[in-house]
């Protein structure tokens, strides 16, 4: 029986199709399953979003900052300025309101008059809120990060807020200061970056530490008091 010979062009197309199917299975199914399995086995917390939980419920990610503000007086008003809740440690300003879908900075240059005025107003407001001289307010307290989502604040800014948080929570300043000290992170690998405090982790520790009482409603965070 004569063997049927396929046209050269058709044979090339069939070979390409077989290669496509093989690579699809290897790179589209096998490799993702292998990587996912390794991640879940060795780095499950990081692979699942570095989530923080309260009573078994995920309330935040330690990688994304949040607003810790009082409920809005006029919900739906886009021009209303959020009011910081004195019972929580406050994060850095965020150009996007800590919206993960709106990451970014204000893109205002250091000599822009609007930025200068905004920083001056923030410094005055924070000095009044925390009861400190305006000159004592750290730079990170009045300037946002490049992503607008950074949960890290400087130790100086965290310690500045101790007295205000302690007063609002009816806790001793020493007790709140110990919470901050326990949340201090050093430089990465001992020499990269600056020491910092993750404000989301700090506020979760504060919620667990605070004495039982009425739940403090939050406008833009999942954390609540224990």
C-alpha angles and dihedrals in degrees: 000000000000115000114238112237116207119220114267094243092052092049090052091050092049091049090051090049092052090049090049092052093047094049091045091056093044100042101024100043113009100043096046090048091049094049092044091050093050091047094049093046098048108016105024096144094053093040091054095052104274089270126192116215135200118197089345095308122114108238104166148349118249087220097061125060124224139206112252098199138148117256113281116262090215109028112208095027104126092196097056112113113228113246114223115240106237090212094066133060108253125230130220118286115274125208089208099041091250090293106156089210092056103050117165147082132270091257090220114146122235092256096046109124091218092055091046092051092045093051091047091051092047091050092052093046094049093045089055093044095050098033096239133125113271090240090060095059108108119239094243090058091065102033129066127227124252092256097039087223103080110133093194124104129178119264088241091059092045093051091046089063097049098094094046094049092045091051093048092047096041089237128133115262089234091058093050092044090056088055090055092047091052090053097052115124121199128216115302109262087358096285111043121096127338134298111272147172121230101227094200092054090044093053092048089052088048092052090052093045100045118099116256115273143124114333112256109228114225126206098206112011137075094217117105133175118271 
